[in-house]
Amino acid sequence: MAITLYRLEGCPHCEAVVDRLDDLNIDFDSIWVEALHSKRDEVKRVSGQRDVPVLVDDERGITMSESDRIVEHLDRSYAAA
């Protein structure tokens, strides 16, 4: 399973996703992004926008943003697995 989370230090929305990943015992890679939106070129390249968190789930072929949507995806895809 290859899951990557683009996140920003101190971001409560990012931490909500990290907490759910940890609750579900899902291994993931973190990519720490710059605080300035204008410096988040990699996030824009991956997701089409510069906000975080962004989750890339290679196994499911999904890239998504918004913490609530990400947590729903994790629950739907991995909680029963």
PyMOL Python script that loads the backbone (N, CA, C, O; Angstrom):
from pymol import cmd

cmd.read_pdbstr("""\
ATOM      1  N   MET A   1       0.855  -1.169   0.000  1.00  0.00           N
ATOM      2  CA  MET A   1       0.000   0.000   0.000  1.00  0.00           C
ATOM      3  C   MET A   1       0.899   1.229   0.000  1.00  0.00           C
ATOM      4  O   MET A   1       1.830   1.338   0.798  1.00  0.00           O
ATOM      5  N   ALA A   2       0.605   2.142  -0.902  1.00  0.00           N
ATOM      6  CA  ALA A   2       1.402   3.364  -0.979  1.00  0.00           C
ATOM      7  C   ALA A   2       0.493   4.567  -0.782  1.00  0.00           C
ATOM      8  O   ALA A   2      -0.261   4.948  -1.678  1.00  0.00           O
ATOM      9  N   ILE A   3       0.576   5.155   0.397  1.00  0.00           N
ATOM     10  CA  ILE A   3      -0.193   6.349   0.701  1.00  0.00           C
ATOM     11  C   ILE A   3       0.780   7.455   1.061  1.00  0.00           C
ATOM     12  O   ILE A   3       1.698   7.269   1.860  1.00  0.00           O
ATOM     13  N   THR A   4       0.560   8.605   0.454  1.00  0.00           N
ATOM     14  CA  THR A   4       1.382   9.779   0.721  1.00  0.00           C
ATOM     15  C   THR A   4       0.465  10.892   1.178  1.00  0.00           C
ATOM     16  O   THR A   4      -0.595  11.128   0.598  1.00  0.00           O
ATOM     17  N   LEU A   5       0.895  11.578   2.235  1.00  0.00           N
ATOM     18  CA  LEU A   5       0.136  12.702   2.757  1.00  0.00           C
ATOM     19  C   LEU A   5       0.991  13.956   2.679  1.00  0.00           C
ATOM     20  O   LEU A   5       2.063  14.037   3.279  1.00  0.00           O
ATOM     21  N   TYR A   6       0.497  14.928   1.929  1.00  0.00           N
ATOM     22  CA  TYR A   6       1.133  16.246   1.886  1.00  0.00           C
ATOM     23  C   TYR A   6       0.546  17.026   3.044  1.00  0.00           C
ATOM     24  O   TYR A   6      -0.672  17.158   3.167  1.00  0.00           O
ATOM     25  N   ARG A   7       1.434  17.549   3.905  1.00  0.00           N
ATOM     26  CA  ARG A   7       0.955  18.179   5.121  1.00  0.00           C
ATOM     27  C   ARG A   7       1.838  19.344   5.534  1.00  0.00           C
ATOM     28  O   ARG A   7       2.958  19.509   5.051  1.00  0.00           O
ATOM     29  N   LEU A   8       1.302  20.137   6.433  1.00  0.00           N
ATOM     30  CA  LEU A   8       1.973  21.322   6.936  1.00  0.00           C
ATOM     31  C   LEU A   8       2.070  21.194   8.443  1.00  0.00           C
ATOM     32  O   LEU A   8       1.093  20.834   9.100  1.00  0.00           O
ATOM     33  N   GLU A   9       3.225  21.482   8.994  1.00  0.00           N
ATOM     34  CA  GLU A   9       3.407  21.406  10.438  1.00  0.00           C
ATOM     35  C   GLU A   9       2.450  22.356  11.150  1.00  0.00           C
ATOM     36  O   GLU A   9       2.333  23.524  10.778  1.00  0.00           O
ATOM     37  N   GLY A  10       1.768  21.852  12.170  1.00  0.00           N
ATOM     38  CA  GLY A  10       0.844  22.654  12.951  1.00  0.00           C
ATOM     39  C   GLY A  10      -0.536  22.802  12.342  1.00  0.00           C
ATOM     40  O   GLY A  10      -1.366  23.530  12.886  1.00  0.00           O
ATOM     41  N   CYS A  11      -0.805  22.147  11.250  1.00  0.00           N
ATOM     42  CA  CYS A  11      -2.102  22.226  10.570  1.00  0.00           C
ATOM     43  C   CYS A  11      -3.085  21.258  11.233  1.00  0.00           C
ATOM     44  O   CYS A  11      -2.874  20.047  11.167  1.00  0.00           O
ATOM     45  N   PRO A  12      -4.149  21.752  11.867  1.00  0.00           N
ATOM     46  CA  PRO A  12      -5.087  20.859  12.551  1.00  0.00           C
ATOM     47  C   PRO A  12      -5.821  19.917  11.600  1.00  0.00           C
ATOM     48  O   PRO A  12      -6.158  18.797  11.983  1.00  0.00           O
ATOM     49  N   HIS A  13      -6.069  20.352  10.378  1.00  0.00           N
ATOM     50  CA  HIS A  13      -6.738  19.494   9.406  1.00  0.00           C
ATOM     51  C   HIS A  13      -5.822  18.344   8.996  1.00  0.00           C
ATOM     52  O   HIS A  13      -6.271  17.212   8.817  1.00  0.00           O
ATOM     53  N   CYS A  14      -4.548  18.645   8.852  1.00  0.00           N
ATOM     54  CA  CYS A  14      -3.570  17.599   8.542  1.00  0.00           C
ATOM     55  C   CYS A  14      -3.468  16.604   9.690  1.00  0.00           C
ATOM     56  O   CYS A  14      -3.400  15.395   9.467  1.00  0.00           O
ATOM     57  N   GLU A  15      -3.458  17.109  10.907  1.00  0.00           N
ATOM     58  CA  GLU A  15      -3.340  16.234  12.083  1.00  0.00           C
ATOM     59  C   GLU A  15      -4.552  15.331  12.237  1.00  0.00           C
ATOM     60  O   GLU A  15      -4.420  14.203  12.710  1.00  0.00           O
ATOM     61  N   ALA A  16      -5.733  15.804  11.847  1.00  0.00           N
ATOM     62  CA  ALA A  16      -6.930  14.953  11.890  1.00  0.00           C
ATOM     63  C   ALA A  16      -6.770  13.757  10.965  1.00  0.00           C
ATOM     64  O   ALA A  16      -7.181  12.647  11.303  1.00  0.00           O
ATOM     65  N   VAL A  17      -6.173  13.981   9.796  1.00  0.00           N
ATOM     66  CA  VAL A  17      -5.930  12.883   8.859  1.00  0.00           C
ATOM     67  C   VAL A  17      -4.870  11.943   9.419  1.00  0.00           C
ATOM     68  O   VAL A  17      -5.025  10.723   9.356  1.00  0.00           O
ATOM     69  N   VAL A  18      -3.800  12.500   9.963  1.00  0.00           N
ATOM     70  CA  VAL A  18      -2.735  11.674  10.558  1.00  0.00           C
ATOM     71  C   VAL A  18      -3.311  10.811  11.685  1.00  0.00           C
ATOM     72  O   VAL A  18      -2.995   9.626  11.788  1.00  0.00           O
ATOM     73  N   ASP A  19      -4.150  11.405  12.523  1.00  0.00           N
ATOM     74  CA  ASP A  19      -4.761  10.646  13.624  1.00  0.00           C
ATOM     75  C   ASP A  19      -5.566   9.470  13.094  1.00  0.00           C
ATOM     76  O   ASP A  19      -5.501   8.373  13.650  1.00  0.00           O
ATOM     77  N   ARG A  20      -6.328   9.690  12.017  1.00  0.00           N
ATOM     78  CA  ARG A  20      -7.136   8.586  11.468  1.00  0.00           C
ATOM     79  C   ARG A  20      -6.247   7.535  10.820  1.00  0.00           C
ATOM     80  O   ARG A  20      -6.507   6.340  10.966  1.00  0.00           O
ATOM     81  N   LEU A  21      -5.218   7.945  10.119  1.00  0.00           N
ATOM     82  CA  LEU A  21      -4.277   6.979   9.547  1.00  0.00           C
ATOM     83  C   LEU A  21      -3.658   6.130  10.657  1.00  0.00           C
ATOM     84  O   LEU A  21      -3.539   4.913  10.517  1.00  0.00           O
ATOM     85  N   ASP A  22      -3.268   6.766  11.748  1.00  0.00           N
ATOM     86  CA  ASP A  22      -2.699   6.040  12.887  1.00  0.00           C
ATOM     87  C   ASP A  22      -3.725   5.106  13.522  1.00  0.00           C
ATOM     88  O   ASP A  22      -3.401   3.965  13.851  1.00  0.00           O
ATOM     89  N   ASP A  23      -4.962   5.580  13.696  1.00  0.00           N
ATOM     90  CA  ASP A  23      -6.026   4.746  14.267  1.00  0.00           C
ATOM     91  C   ASP A  23      -6.240   3.474  13.456  1.00  0.00           C
ATOM     92  O   ASP A  23      -6.512   2.410  14.011  1.00  0.00           O
ATOM     93  N   LEU A  24      -6.113   3.596  12.141  1.00  0.00           N
ATOM     94  CA  LEU A  24      -6.330   2.464  11.245  1.00  0.00           C
ATOM     95  C   LEU A  24      -5.052   1.671  10.976  1.00  0.00           C
ATOM     96  O   LEU A  24      -5.054   0.729  10.183  1.00  0.00           O
ATOM     97  N   ASN A  25      -3.962   2.056  11.642  1.00  0.00           N
ATOM     98  CA  ASN A  25      -2.664   1.383  11.459  1.00  0.00           C
ATOM     99  C   ASN A  25      -2.230   1.347   9.997  1.00  0.00           C
ATOM    100  O   ASN A  25      -1.744   0.329   9.505  1.00  0.00           O
ATOM    101  N   ILE A  26      -2.409   2.457   9.323  1.00  0.00           N
ATOM    102  CA  ILE A  26      -2.023   2.572   7.922  1.00  0.00           C
ATOM    103  C   ILE A  26      -0.661   3.244   7.846  1.00  0.00           C
ATOM    104  O   ILE A  26      -0.465   4.342   8.367  1.00  0.00           O
ATOM    105  N   ASP A  27       0.276   2.571   7.189  1.00  0.00           N
ATOM    106  CA  ASP A  27       1.580   3.166   6.948  1.00  0.00           C
ATOM    107  C   ASP A  27       1.445   4.209   5.839  1.00  0.00           C
ATOM    108  O   ASP A  27       0.734   4.002   4.856  1.00  0.00           O
ATOM    109  N   PHE A  28       2.131   5.313   6.013  1.00  0.00           N
ATOM    110  CA  PHE A  28       2.069   6.366   5.001  1.00  0.00           C
ATOM    111  C   PHE A  28       3.360   7.166   5.038  1.00  0.00           C
ATOM    112  O   PHE A  28       4.088   7.177   6.030  1.00  0.00           O
ATOM    113  N   ASP A  29       3.614   7.827   3.933  1.00  0.00           N
ATOM    114  CA  ASP A  29       4.742   8.738   3.827  1.00  0.00           C
ATOM    115  C   ASP A  29       4.230  10.156   3.954  1.00  0.00           C
ATOM    116  O   ASP A  29       3.188  10.496   3.394  1.00  0.00           O
ATOM    117  N   SER A  30       4.951  10.981   4.684  1.00  0.00           N
ATOM    118  CA  SER A  30       4.617  12.395   4.808  1.00  0.00           C
ATOM    119  C   SER A  30       5.535  13.216   3.928  1.00  0.00           C
ATOM    120  O   SER A  30       6.746  12.996   3.886  1.00  0.00           O
ATOM    121  N   ILE A  31       4.945  14.155   3.234  1.00  0.00           N
ATOM    122  CA  ILE A  31       5.715  15.161   2.521  1.00  0.00           C
ATOM    123  C   ILE A  31       5.334  16.489   3.150  1.00  0.00           C
ATOM    124  O   ILE A  31       4.194  16.944   3.046  1.00  0.00           O
ATOM    125  N   TRP A  32       6.305  17.096   3.799  1.00  0.00           N
ATOM    126  CA  TRP A  32       6.085  18.367   4.482  1.00  0.00           C
ATOM    127  C   TRP A  32       6.170  19.486   3.466  1.00  0.00           C
ATOM    128  O   TRP A  32       7.100  19.535   2.661  1.00  0.00           O
ATOM    129  N   VAL A  33       5.205  20.379   3.505  1.00  0.00           N
ATOM    130  CA  VAL A  33       5.146  21.464   2.525  1.00  0.00           C
ATOM    131  C   VAL A  33       5.465  22.799   3.177  1.00  0.00           C
ATOM    132  O   VAL A  33       5.444  22.933   4.401  1.00  0.00           O
ATOM    133  N   GLU A  34       5.754  23.764   2.353  1.00  0.00           N
ATOM    134  CA  GLU A  34       6.056  25.118   2.794  1.00  0.00           C
ATOM    135  C   GLU A  34       4.795  25.811   3.317  1.00  0.00           C
ATOM    136  O   GLU A  34       3.687  25.531   2.860  1.00  0.00           O
ATOM    137  N   ALA A  35       4.977  26.701   4.262  1.00  0.00           N
ATOM    138  CA  ALA A  35       3.842  27.459   4.807  1.00  0.00           C
ATOM    139  C   ALA A  35       3.235  28.387   3.762  1.00  0.00           C
ATOM    140  O   ALA A  35       2.018  28.569   3.736  1.00  0.00           O
ATOM    141  N   LEU A  36       4.055  28.974   2.908  1.00  0.00           N
ATOM    142  CA  LEU A  36       3.550  29.890   1.884  1.00  0.00           C
ATOM    143  C   LEU A  36       2.904  29.114   0.741  1.00  0.00           C
ATOM    144  O   LEU A  36       3.526  28.236   0.144  1.00  0.00           O
ATOM    145  N   HIS A  37       1.654  29.448   0.445  1.00  0.00           N
ATOM    146  CA  HIS A  37       0.951  28.785  -0.653  1.00  0.00           C
ATOM    147  C   HIS A  37       1.744  28.879  -1.959  1.00  0.00           C
ATOM    148  O   HIS A  37       1.775  27.930  -2.743  1.00  0.00           O
ATOM    149  N   SER A  38       2.375  30.014  -2.182  1.00  0.00           N
ATOM    150  CA  SER A  38       3.097  30.228  -3.439  1.00  0.00           C
ATOM    151  C   SER A  38       4.291  29.294  -3.596  1.00  0.00           C
ATOM    152  O   SER A  38       4.830  29.165  -4.695  1.00  0.00           O
ATOM    153  N   LYS A  39       4.712  28.643  -2.519  1.00  0.00           N
ATOM    154  CA  LYS A  39       5.859  27.728  -2.568  1.00  0.00           C
ATOM    155  C   LYS A  39       5.433  26.262  -2.682  1.00  0.00           C
ATOM    156  O   LYS A  39       6.285  25.373  -2.674  1.00  0.00           O
ATOM    157  N   ARG A  40       4.141  26.000  -2.786  1.00  0.00           N
ATOM    158  CA  ARG A  40       3.641  24.621  -2.781  1.00  0.00           C
ATOM    159  C   ARG A  40       3.448  24.087  -4.195  1.00  0.00           C
ATOM    160  O   ARG A  40       2.372  23.596  -4.536  1.00  0.00           O
ATOM    161  N   ASP A  41       4.490  24.184  -5.013  1.00  0.00           N
ATOM    162  CA  ASP A  41       4.392  23.755  -6.403  1.00  0.00           C
ATOM    163  C   ASP A  41       4.147  22.259  -6.528  1.00  0.00           C
ATOM    164  O   ASP A  41       3.397  21.830  -7.405  1.00  0.00           O
ATOM    165  N   GLU A  42       4.762  21.461  -5.672  1.00  0.00           N
ATOM    166  CA  GLU A  42       4.568  20.016  -5.775  1.00  0.00           C
ATOM    167  C   GLU A  42       3.136  19.630  -5.446  1.00  0.00           C
ATOM    168  O   GLU A  42       2.565  18.753  -6.095  1.00  0.00           O
ATOM    169  N   VAL A  43       2.546  20.277  -4.442  1.00  0.00           N
ATOM    170  CA  VAL A  43       1.147  20.000  -4.106  1.00  0.00           C
ATOM    171  C   VAL A  43       0.252  20.361  -5.291  1.00  0.00           C
ATOM    172  O   VAL A  43      -0.669  19.616  -5.625  1.00  0.00           O
ATOM    173  N   LYS A  44       0.521  21.497  -5.922  1.00  0.00           N
ATOM    174  CA  LYS A  44      -0.273  21.904  -7.084  1.00  0.00           C
ATOM    175  C   LYS A  44      -0.103  20.926  -8.236  1.00  0.00           C
ATOM    176  O   LYS A  44      -1.070  20.606  -8.926  1.00  0.00           O
ATOM    177  N   ARG A  45       1.106  20.454  -8.447  1.00  0.00           N
ATOM    178  CA  ARG A  45       1.351  19.498  -9.526  1.00  0.00           C
ATOM    179  C   ARG A  45       0.568  18.203  -9.284  1.00  0.00           C
ATOM    180  O   ARG A  45       0.019  17.626 -10.222  1.00  0.00           O
ATOM    181  N   VAL A  46       0.516  17.755  -8.050  1.00  0.00           N
ATOM    182  CA  VAL A  46      -0.131  16.492  -7.709  1.00  0.00           C
ATOM    183  C   VAL A  46      -1.652  16.613  -7.681  1.00  0.00           C
ATOM    184  O   VAL A  46      -2.366  15.727  -8.153  1.00  0.00           O
ATOM    185  N   SER A  47      -2.145  17.738  -7.114  1.00  0.00           N
ATOM    186  CA  SER A  47      -3.585  17.811  -6.840  1.00  0.00           C
ATOM    187  C   SER A  47      -4.334  18.903  -7.601  1.00  0.00           C
ATOM    188  O   SER A  47      -5.565  18.931  -7.591  1.00  0.00           O
ATOM    189  N   GLY A  48      -3.605  19.800  -8.258  1.00  0.00           N
ATOM    190  CA  GLY A  48      -4.264  20.877  -8.977  1.00  0.00           C
ATOM    191  C   GLY A  48      -4.583  22.091  -8.123  1.00  0.00           C
ATOM    192  O   GLY A  48      -5.158  23.063  -8.613  1.00  0.00           O
ATOM    193  N   GLN A  49      -4.212  22.044  -6.845  1.00  0.00           N
ATOM    194  CA  GLN A  49      -4.438  23.172  -5.943  1.00  0.00           C
ATOM    195  C   GLN A  49      -3.324  23.178  -4.900  1.00  0.00           C
ATOM    196  O   GLN A  49      -2.511  22.254  -4.863  1.00  0.00           O
ATOM    197  N   ARG A  50      -3.276  24.192  -4.066  1.00  0.00           N
ATOM    198  CA  ARG A  50      -2.147  24.348  -3.144  1.00  0.00           C
ATOM    199  C   ARG A  50      -2.504  24.133  -1.677  1.00  0.00           C
ATOM    200  O   ARG A  50      -1.640  24.268  -0.811  1.00  0.00           O
ATOM    201  N   ASP A  51      -3.759  23.803  -1.382  1.00  0.00           N
ATOM    202  CA  ASP A  51      -4.159  23.583   0.008  1.00  0.00           C
ATOM    203  C   ASP A  51      -3.744  22.197   0.478  1.00  0.00           C
ATOM    204  O   ASP A  51      -3.603  21.272  -0.321  1.00  0.00           O
ATOM    205  N   VAL A  52      -3.551  22.068   1.783  1.00  0.00           N
ATOM    206  CA  VAL A  52      -3.275  20.781   2.401  1.00  0.00           C
ATOM    207  C   VAL A  52      -4.301  20.554   3.505  1.00  0.00           C
ATOM    208  O   VAL A  52      -4.866  21.518   4.022  1.00  0.00           O
ATOM    209  N   PRO A  53      -4.548  19.325   3.869  1.00  0.00           N
ATOM    210  CA  PRO A  53      -3.856  18.123   3.456  1.00  0.00           C
ATOM    211  C   PRO A  53      -4.284  17.645   2.069  1.00  0.00           C
ATOM    212  O   PRO A  53      -5.383  17.937   1.597  1.00  0.00           O
ATOM    213  N   VAL A  54      -3.384  16.907   1.441  1.00  0.00           N
ATOM    214  CA  VAL A  54      -3.664  16.188   0.208  1.00  0.00           C
ATOM    215  C   VAL A  54      -3.191  14.764   0.418  1.00  0.00           C
ATOM    216  O   VAL A  54      -2.056  14.526   0.830  1.00  0.00           O
ATOM    217  N   LEU A  55      -4.072  13.823   0.131  1.00  0.00           N
ATOM    218  CA  LEU A  55      -3.749  12.407   0.246  1.00  0.00           C
ATOM    219  C   LEU A  55      -3.644  11.814  -1.142  1.00  0.00           C
ATOM    220  O   LEU A  55      -4.518  12.024  -1.983  1.00  0.00           O
ATOM    221  N   VAL A  56      -2.569  11.070  -1.384  1.00  0.00           N
ATOM    222  CA  VAL A  56      -2.407  10.317  -2.626  1.00  0.00           C
ATOM    223  C   VAL A  56      -2.422   8.842  -2.239  1.00  0.00           C
ATOM    224  O   VAL A  56      -1.532   8.362  -1.536  1.00  0.00           O
ATOM    225  N   ASP A  57      -3.438   8.139  -2.704  1.00  0.00           N
ATOM    226  CA  ASP A  57      -3.613   6.714  -2.424  1.00  0.00           C
ATOM    227  C   ASP A  57      -3.377   5.968  -3.724  1.00  0.00           C
ATOM    228  O   ASP A  57      -4.292   5.799  -4.531  1.00  0.00           O
ATOM    229  N   ASP A  58      -2.136   5.521  -3.923  1.00  0.00           N
ATOM    230  CA  ASP A  58      -1.766   4.859  -5.170  1.00  0.00           C
ATOM    231  C   ASP A  58      -2.521   3.553  -5.371  1.00  0.00           C
ATOM    232  O   ASP A  58      -2.857   3.205  -6.503  1.00  0.00           O
ATOM    233  N   GLU A  59      -2.791   2.833  -4.306  1.00  0.00           N
ATOM    234  CA  GLU A  59      -3.489   1.545  -4.412  1.00  0.00           C
ATOM    235  C   GLU A  59      -4.889   1.723  -4.990  1.00  0.00           C
ATOM    236  O   GLU A  59      -5.355   0.893  -5.771  1.00  0.00           O
ATOM    237  N   ARG A  60      -5.550   2.796  -4.607  1.00  0.00           N
ATOM    238  CA  ARG A  60      -6.918   3.058  -5.071  1.00  0.00           C
ATOM    239  C   ARG A  60      -6.949   4.022  -6.257  1.00  0.00           C
ATOM    240  O   ARG A  60      -8.011   4.254  -6.834  1.00  0.00           O
ATOM    241  N   GLY A  61      -5.799   4.583  -6.626  1.00  0.00           N
ATOM    242  CA  GLY A  61      -5.736   5.519  -7.738  1.00  0.00           C
ATOM    243  C   GLY A  61      -6.461   6.826  -7.459  1.00  0.00           C
ATOM    244  O   GLY A  61      -7.095   7.401  -8.343  1.00  0.00           O
ATOM    245  N   ILE A  62      -6.357   7.294  -6.197  1.00  0.00           N
ATOM    246  CA  ILE A  62      -7.102   8.472  -5.769  1.00  0.00           C
ATOM    247  C   ILE A  62      -6.146   9.534  -5.228  1.00  0.00           C
ATOM    248  O   ILE A  62      -5.217   9.233  -4.479  1.00  0.00           O
ATOM    249  N   THR A  63      -6.393  10.765  -5.620  1.00  0.00           N
ATOM    250  CA  THR A  63      -5.744  11.926  -5.024  1.00  0.00           C
ATOM    251  C   THR A  63      -6.861  12.844  -4.570  1.00  0.00           C
ATOM    252  O   THR A  63      -7.743  13.194  -5.354  1.00  0.00           O
ATOM    253  N   MET A  64      -6.824  13.239  -3.287  1.00  0.00           N
ATOM    254  CA  MET A  64      -7.913  14.070  -2.775  1.00  0.00           C
ATOM    255  C   MET A  64      -7.426  15.032  -1.715  1.00  0.00           C
ATOM    256  O   MET A  64      -6.380  14.838  -1.096  1.00  0.00           O
ATOM    257  N   SER A  65      -8.218  16.078  -1.524  1.00  0.00           N
ATOM    258  CA  SER A  65      -7.934  17.067  -0.485  1.00  0.00           C
ATOM    259  C   SER A  65      -9.148  17.162   0.430  1.00  0.00           C
ATOM    260  O   SER A  65     -10.130  16.441   0.253  1.00  0.00           O
ATOM    261  N   GLU A  66      -9.070  18.049   1.399  1.00  0.00           N
ATOM    262  CA  GLU A  66     -10.101  18.289   2.405  1.00  0.00           C
ATOM    263  C   GLU A  66     -10.138  17.138   3.413  1.00  0.00           C
ATOM    264  O   GLU A  66     -10.467  16.001   3.074  1.00  0.00           O
ATOM    265  N   SER A  67      -9.797  17.461   4.641  1.00  0.00           N
ATOM    266  CA  SER A  67      -9.617  16.440   5.679  1.00  0.00           C
ATOM    267  C   SER A  67     -10.849  15.575   5.898  1.00  0.00           C
ATOM    268  O   SER A  67     -10.715  14.364   6.074  1.00  0.00           O
ATOM    269  N   ASP A  68     -12.045  16.158   5.892  1.00  0.00           N
ATOM    270  CA  ASP A  68     -13.251  15.354   6.105  1.00  0.00           C
ATOM    271  C   ASP A  68     -13.428  14.318   4.997  1.00  0.00           C
ATOM    272  O   ASP A  68     -13.767  13.166   5.270  1.00  0.00           O
ATOM    273  N   ARG A  69     -13.203  14.721   3.767  1.00  0.00           N
ATOM    274  CA  ARG A  69     -13.306  13.785   2.637  1.00  0.00           C
ATOM    275  C   ARG A  69     -12.239  12.703   2.729  1.00  0.00           C
ATOM    276  O   ARG A  69     -12.507  11.535   2.447  1.00  0.00           O
ATOM    277  N   ILE A  70     -11.046  13.084   3.118  1.00  0.00           N
ATOM    278  CA  ILE A  70      -9.964  12.101   3.243  1.00  0.00           C
ATOM    279  C   ILE A  70     -10.296  11.081   4.316  1.00  0.00           C
ATOM    280  O   ILE A  70     -10.133   9.881   4.094  1.00  0.00           O
ATOM    281  N   VAL A  71     -10.763  11.534   5.482  1.00  0.00           N
ATOM    282  CA  VAL A  71     -11.113  10.612   6.569  1.00  0.00           C
ATOM    283  C   VAL A  71     -12.238   9.684   6.119  1.00  0.00           C
ATOM    284  O   VAL A  71     -12.192   8.489   6.410  1.00  0.00           O
ATOM    285  N   GLU A  72     -13.246  10.199   5.419  1.00  0.00           N
ATOM    286  CA  GLU A  72     -14.321   9.347   4.898  1.00  0.00           C
ATOM    287  C   GLU A  72     -13.767   8.293   3.955  1.00  0.00           C
ATOM    288  O   GLU A  72     -14.161   7.129   4.024  1.00  0.00           O
ATOM    289  N   HIS A  73     -12.860   8.688   3.079  1.00  0.00           N
ATOM    290  CA  HIS A  73     -12.238   7.735   2.167  1.00  0.00           C
ATOM    291  C   HIS A  73     -11.491   6.650   2.926  1.00  0.00           C
ATOM    292  O   HIS A  73     -11.613   5.468   2.606  1.00  0.00           O
ATOM    293  N   LEU A  74     -10.728   7.043   3.916  1.00  0.00           N
ATOM    294  CA  LEU A  74      -9.968   6.068   4.704  1.00  0.00           C
ATOM    295  C   LEU A  74     -10.906   5.100   5.412  1.00  0.00           C
ATOM    296  O   LEU A  74     -10.665   3.893   5.409  1.00  0.00           O
ATOM    297  N   ASP A  75     -11.954   5.606   6.008  1.00  0.00           N
ATOM    298  CA  ASP A  75     -12.924   4.743   6.681  1.00  0.00           C
ATOM    299  C   ASP A  75     -13.597   3.787   5.706  1.00  0.00           C
ATOM    300  O   ASP A  75     -13.723   2.594   5.981  1.00  0.00           O
ATOM    301  N   ARG A  76     -14.020   4.309   4.584  1.00  0.00           N
ATOM    302  CA  ARG A  76     -14.712   3.494   3.578  1.00  0.00           C
ATOM    303  C   ARG A  76     -13.778   2.435   2.973  1.00  0.00           C
ATOM    304  O   ARG A  76     -14.197   1.307   2.717  1.00  0.00           O
ATOM    305  N   SER A  77     -12.539   2.799   2.753  1.00  0.00           N
ATOM    306  CA  SER A  77     -11.607   1.916   2.046  1.00  0.00           C
ATOM    307  C   SER A  77     -10.806   0.992   2.932  1.00  0.00           C
ATOM    308  O   SER A  77     -10.421  -0.095   2.501  1.00  0.00           O
ATOM    309  N   TYR A  78     -10.542   1.405   4.183  1.00  0.00           N
ATOM    310  CA  TYR A  78      -9.597   0.656   5.001  1.00  0.00           C
ATOM    311  C   TYR A  78     -10.116   0.221   6.371  1.00  0.00           C
ATOM    312  O   TYR A  78      -9.523  -0.670   6.979  1.00  0.00           O
ATOM    313  N   ALA A  79     -11.181   0.802   6.870  1.00  0.00           N
ATOM    314  CA  ALA A  79     -11.640   0.459   8.225  1.00  0.00           C
ATOM    315  C   ALA A  79     -12.115  -0.981   8.313  1.00  0.00           C
ATOM    316  O   ALA A  79     -11.886  -1.642   9.326  1.00  0.00           O
ATOM    317  N   ALA A  80     -12.764  -1.475   7.286  1.00  0.00           N
ATOM    318  CA  ALA A  80     -13.290  -2.850   7.302  1.00  0.00           C
ATOM    319  C   ALA A  80     -12.288  -3.850   6.753  1.00  0.00           C
ATOM    320  O   ALA A  80     -12.516  -5.059   6.796  1.00  0.00           O
ATOM    321  N   ALA A  81     -11.175  -3.339   6.237  1.00  0.00           N
ATOM    322  CA  ALA A  81     -10.191  -4.233   5.580  1.00  0.00           C
ATOM    323  C   ALA A  81      -9.435  -5.057   6.585  1.00  0.00           C
ATOM    324  O   ALA A  81      -8.576  -5.855   6.209  1.00  0.00           O
TER     325      ALA A  81
END
""", "prot")
cmd.dss("prot")
cmd.show_as("cartoon", "prot")
cmd.util.cbc("prot")
cmd.orient("prot")
